[in-house]
Amino acid sequence: MADLFPTAFSFIMRPENDGQGYHDTPGDAGGPTAWGVTAATWRHWLAIHGSIGAEVPTSKEAAAPLYRSQFWNACRCPNLGPCGIAVFDMAVTAGPSGAARILQGVLGLPEDGDIGPKTVGAAQRLDNDVLNKRLLLAREVFYGSLDQPEFLHGWIRRAIDCHVLVTGLIK
């Protein structure tokens, strides 16, 4: 199976998907962010690796290993085919456990927040096009449930753009 991480990473690094340098957007609960990585997430990443560094990643290349480890691999996206890109993008916006619960919900599984063998197996048995459509709808519902209306349009646009990307890879 081809490594879809570069495609997924390129998608989230689009400027409209928060792939931009340092910014601290008013009203954004994540606080200071660069390349889509909050200061808290970056501090945690550096601590895991016994490193010290800037408040946030200084480049998208610096952020890539964090994304691959903490979001792509943590959510078993390599085992989910093209729909792994949608799960990855959800993990970036909703956290890995949030993405797991959304995926498990669309698969009709108990929502334990951990993508294990049962979740992967259920996802692999479902038609990719059906799974992609269900993920889009579940993402729209999830983002609509958040109390941050100033970001809703962007989140929905991003979910639709991701759906279109995944659809193109399925066909």
C-alpha positions in Angstrom: 0.0 0.0 0.0 1.3 3.4 -0.9 2.3 5.8 1.8 -0.5 8.4 1.8 1.1 10.5 4.6 2.8 13.0 2.2 -0.6 13.6 0.5 -2.4 14.0 3.9 0.4 16.3 5.2 0.3 18.5 2.1 -3.5 18.8 2.6 -3.3 20.1 6.2 -0.3 22.3 5.3 -2.5 24.4 2.9 -2.7 27.9 4.3 -6.4 27.8 4.5 -6.1 24.6 6.7 -3.8 26.3 9.3 -0.6 25.4 7.4 1.0 28.8 8.2 3.6 30.2 10.4 3.2 31.6 13.9 -0.2 33.1 14.7 -2.3 33.7 17.8 -5.9 34.0 16.6 -8.3 35.8 19.0 -11.0 33.3 20.1 -9.0 30.3 19.2 -8.9 28.0 22.3 -5.6 26.5 21.0 -3.7 29.7 21.6 -0.4 30.3 19.8 0.0 28.0 16.8 2.4 27.4 13.9 1.9 25.0 11.1 -1.2 23.8 12.9 0.6 22.8 16.1 -0.4 24.6 19.3 2.2 25.6 21.8 1.0 23.0 24.3 1.2 20.2 21.8 4.7 21.3 20.7 5.9 21.5 24.3 4.6 18.0 24.9 6.3 16.7 21.8 9.6 18.3 22.8 9.4 16.8 26.3 8.8 13.3 24.9 12.0 13.7 22.9 14.0 15.3 25.6 14.4 18.5 23.5 14.0 22.1 24.0 13.2 24.6 21.4 10.9 27.4 20.1 7.4 27.9 21.5 5.9 26.4 18.3 7.5 24.6 15.3 9.6 26.9 13.2 8.8 25.2 9.9 6.4 22.7 8.5 9.3 20.3 8.0 10.0 20.5 11.8 6.3 19.7 12.5 6.1 16.7 10.1 7.5 14.0 12.5 5.0 15.1 15.1 2.1 14.8 12.7 3.2 11.4 11.5 3.7 10.0 15.0 1.0 11.7 17.0 -1.8 11.8 14.5 -1.2 9.6 11.4 0.3 6.6 13.1 -1.6 7.0 16.3 -4.9 6.7 14.4 -3.6 3.8 12.3 -4.3 5.9 9.2 -1.9 3.7 7.1 -4.3 0.8 7.5 -7.4 2.8 6.4 -6.6 3.4 2.8 -7.6 6.8 1.3 -10.1 7.3 4.1 -7.1 7.4 6.5 -6.5 11.0 5.2 -10.0 12.0 6.5 -9.3 10.3 9.8 -5.9 12.1 10.0 -7.5 15.5 9.3 -10.1 14.8 12.0 -7.3 13.8 14.4 -5.6 17.1 13.7 -8.8 19.1 14.3 -10.5 17.0 17.0 -7.6 15.1 18.6 -6.8 11.5 18.0 -9.3 10.2 20.5 -12.0 12.5 19.0 -11.2 11.2 15.5 -11.4 7.6 16.8 -14.8 8.2 18.4 -16.1 9.8 15.2 -14.8 6.9 13.1 -16.2 4.4 15.5 -19.6 6.1 15.5 -19.9 6.0 11.7 -18.9 2.3 11.8 -21.5 1.5 14.5 -18.9 0.5 17.0 -18.6 1.3 20.7 -16.8 4.7 20.9 -13.8 4.1 23.1 -11.6 6.7 21.5 -8.9 4.2 20.5 -8.5 2.8 16.9 -7.6 -0.8 17.4 -7.9 -3.9 15.3 -11.7 -4.1 15.5 -12.1 -0.5 14.3 -9.5 -1.0 11.5 -11.2 -4.2 10.5 -14.6 -2.7 10.4 -13.3 0.3 8.3 -11.6 -2.1 5.9 -14.8 -4.1 5.4 -16.8 -1.0 4.5 -16.8 0.4 1.0 -14.3 3.4 0.9 -16.8 5.7 -0.8 -19.5 4.9 1.8 -17.0 5.4 4.6 -15.8 8.7 3.1 -19.4 10.0 2.8 -20.2 9.0 6.4 -17.1 10.6 7.7 -18.0 13.9 6.0 -21.5 14.0 7.5 -20.1 13.0 11.0 -17.5 15.8 10.8 -20.1 18.4 9.9 -22.2 17.3 12.9 -19.2 17.4 15.2 -18.0 20.8 14.1 -21.5 22.1 14.3 -21.7 20.9 18.0 -18.7 23.0 19.0 -19.3 26.4 20.5 -17.0 28.3 18.2 -19.3 29.7 15.4 -16.5 32.0 14.1 -14.6 28.9 12.9 -17.5 26.8 11.7 -17.5 27.9 8.0 -13.8 27.1 7.8 -14.1 23.7 9.4 -16.9 22.7 7.2 -15.1 23.9 4.1 -12.0 22.0 5.2 -14.1 18.8 5.8 -15.6 19.1 2.3 -12.2 19.7 0.7 -10.8 16.7 2.4 -13.8 14.6 1.3 -13.1 15.7 -2.3 -9.5 14.8 -2.0 -10.3 11.3 -0.7 -13.0 10.8 -3.3 -10.4 11.5 -6.0 -8.0 8.9 -4.5 -10.8 6.3 -4.2 -11.9 6.5 -7.9 
